Each structure stands twice: as C-alpha cells, then as structure tokens.
Amino acid sequence: MLSRNEPRWLLFVAVAFVASLFSGCYSFTASTLPSHIKTVNIHEVEDKTLDPVLANNIHTAVVDMFKRNAGGVRLVNEDANADFEITLLSYTNKPENYNSNSDVETYRVTIRVEVKFYDNVKERIIYESKSLSADGVYDVQANETEDRHGQTRAIEKLQDLIVSNALAKW
C-alpha cells in the first residue's frame, strides 16, 4: 500500500513500466490454432522488390516463428491443412537522423508485406493483411549495418505483428 506521503503517480509509472516490458512479447501455440490444423505449408515469399535475400530472410523468420511457437503443427511442402503466404511489397532504407555535421547517424528500414493464412479444410481465410509494415532503425555511428541490424529489427517486428494480428482472428 502506498502511504499518503508517496505520490500515486509512482504506482502508475511502475505499472506502465512493467507493461512496457511485456509489450511485443506475443506467442502462439498449436492450441491457439483451429484444432483441425495439423499441417501448414509456408510458401516461399513472393518478392516484388527484387531483393531475394530479404525475401528469403523473411521466409526463414516465419518458419522459425512457427517452429518455436507451434511445435505441434508440422510444416509441409504440399497438401497442408493451411497455407501461409507472404508477398514482399516494398522495402525502403532512408536516413532518419543527422548529426551537427550533417552526417547521417541513423537510418530507418521499412518492410511492407501482404500476409494470408488460409484454412484449406474449412476453405476460409484465418488471417489476412493487404499491407503490414514494420521498421527497424540502425545506427551507422555505432557500426550497425542495414542488413544485419535494420532488416533484422524490422523482420522481428513483422513476426510480432503477424502473430498478434493473427491471434486476434483465431
């Protein structure tokens, strides 16, 4: 209990801090999927940006997400209970902050994808987004790189968005 001498805002700040620690920490399991979905085919990412490495990295991240969080679901290449499709729509890498010498300090990578998770058994869409985007900032002054830091951070955010949005639909 807080005494009368302690400000009530301290409690609010503590609660907000703890809540922020857990924001973005989504997960799902095979039990959160419809019970009839035992197999999923995660298709190769359709790439409209002409960046096959980025498309491959997104595909690998989604496969890893399923393996980590939905161990009871088998990933297969055909005849699956559900299909998971991603289209890489756009990719940008733009300067964000400059120092006093007008040198770029940070860049912002933005990845935009279309996602579709389709239930082949019930013939309906489980989750779909025509435009889902995430970004990742990297600091060139700290020797961070576009592909290792900026893209990785954006892809991690995409994973969280896919899971959290899909959970809301399941």
C-alpha positions in Angstrom: 0.0 0.0 0.0 1.1 3.5 -0.7 1.2 5.9 2.2 -0.3 9.3 1.9 3.2 10.8 1.5 4.0 8.7 -1.6 2.7 10.0 -4.9 0.2 7.8 -6.6 1.8 8.5 -9.9 4.7 6.3 -8.8 2.4 3.3 -8.8 1.2 4.3 -12.3 4.7 4.6 -13.6 5.7 1.2 -12.1 2.7 -0.4 -13.7 3.4 1.3 -17.1 7.0 0.2 -17.0 6.1 -3.5 -16.3 3.5 -3.4 -19.0 6.0 -2.0 -21.5 8.4 -4.8 -20.7 5.9 -7.3 -22.0 4.6 -5.4 -25.0 5.5 -7.1 -28.2 6.0 -10.4 -26.5 3.5 -12.4 -28.3 3.4 -16.1 -28.9 1.0 -18.7 -30.1 0.9 -22.4 -29.9 -0.7 -25.2 -31.8 -3.6 -25.0 -29.3 -4.4 -21.4 -30.3 -4.9 -22.5 -33.9 -8.1 -24.2 -35.0 -7.9 -27.8 -33.8 -8.1 -29.3 -37.3 -4.9 -27.6 -38.4 -2.2 -30.1 -38.0 0.0 -29.1 -41.0 1.0 -25.8 -42.5 2.7 -25.0 -45.8 4.7 -21.8 -45.5 5.2 -20.8 -49.1 8.3 -19.0 -50.4 7.9 -15.3 -50.2 6.7 -13.7 -53.4 9.2 -10.9 -53.9 8.0 -7.7 -55.7 11.2 -5.8 -54.6 13.8 -7.7 -56.5 15.6 -8.4 -53.2 15.7 -12.2 -53.0 18.0 -12.2 -49.9 15.4 -10.2 -47.9 12.6 -12.3 -49.1 14.5 -15.4 -48.0 15.2 -13.9 -44.6 11.5 -13.2 -44.1 10.6 -16.7 -45.1 13.2 -18.2 -42.7 11.9 -15.9 -39.9 8.3 -17.0 -40.4 9.4 -20.7 -40.5 11.4 -20.2 -37.3 8.4 -18.5 -35.7 6.2 -21.5 -36.4 8.8 -24.0 -35.2 9.3 -22.0 -32.0 5.7 -21.3 -31.2 3.6 -24.0 -32.8 5.6 -27.2 -32.3 2.5 -29.4 -32.6 2.0 -28.2 -36.2 4.0 -29.9 -38.9 5.5 -27.8 -41.6 5.0 -29.5 -45.0 5.5 -28.5 -48.7 2.2 -29.7 -50.1 -1.3 -31.0 -49.1 -1.4 -28.9 -45.9 -4.4 -28.1 -43.7 -3.4 -24.5 -44.0 -1.3 -22.3 -46.3 0.7 -19.3 -45.2 1.6 -16.9 -47.9 3.6 -13.7 -47.8 4.3 -11.2 -50.5 7.1 -8.7 -50.0 5.6 -5.5 -51.4 8.2 -2.8 -50.7 11.4 -2.1 -48.9 13.0 1.3 -48.1 16.1 2.3 -46.4 16.2 6.1 -45.6 18.2 8.4 -43.5 16.5 9.3 -40.2 18.7 11.4 -38.0 21.7 13.6 -38.8 24.5 14.9 -36.5 25.6 18.5 -36.4 28.0 17.9 -39.3 25.0 16.8 -41.5 26.3 13.2 -41.4 23.7 10.5 -41.2 23.6 8.9 -37.8 20.7 6.6 -38.1 18.7 5.0 -40.9 15.2 3.6 -40.9 14.5 0.3 -42.8 10.8 -0.2 -43.6 9.4 -3.5 -44.9 5.9 -3.8 -46.2 4.3 -7.2 -46.8 1.0 -8.8 -47.6 0.1 -11.8 -45.5 -2.5 -14.5 -46.0 -3.1 -17.5 -43.7 -5.7 -19.8 -45.4 -7.6 -22.8 -43.8 -7.7 -25.4 -46.6 -10.0 -27.7 -44.6 -12.8 -25.1 -43.9 -11.9 -23.2 -47.0 -11.7 -19.8 -45.3 -9.2 -17.1 -44.5 -7.8 -17.4 -41.0 -5.9 -14.1 -41.1 -5.1 -11.7 -43.9 -3.5 -8.3 -44.2 -3.1 -6.5 -47.5 -0.4 -4.2 -46.1 1.5 -4.9 -42.9 4.6 -2.9 -42.3 7.4 -2.8 -39.8 10.6 -0.8 -39.4 14.0 -1.2 -37.9 16.4 1.6 -37.1 20.2 1.1 -37.2 23.0 3.4 -36.1 25.9 3.8 -38.5 27.8 5.7 -35.9 27.7 2.6 -33.8 28.9 0.5 -36.8 25.5 -1.1 -37.3 24.6 -2.2 -40.8 21.4 -2.2 -42.9 21.2 -6.0 -43.4 22.4 -7.2 -40.0 20.7 -4.7 -37.8 18.0 -2.6 -39.6 16.4 -5.5 -41.5 16.7 -7.9 -38.6 14.8 -5.5 -36.3 12.1 -4.9 -38.9 11.7 -8.6 -39.5 11.4 -9.3 -35.8 8.7 -6.6 -35.6 6.9 -8.2 -38.5 6.9 -11.6 -36.7 5.3 -9.9 -33.7 2.7 -8.2 -35.8 1.8 -11.3 -37.7 1.4 -13.3 -34.5 -0.5 -10.6 -32.6 -2.8 -9.8 -35.5 -3.4 -13.4 -36.4 -4.2 -14.3 -32.8 -6.9 -11.7 -32.8 -8.5 -13.6 -35.7 -8.2 -17.2 -34.4 
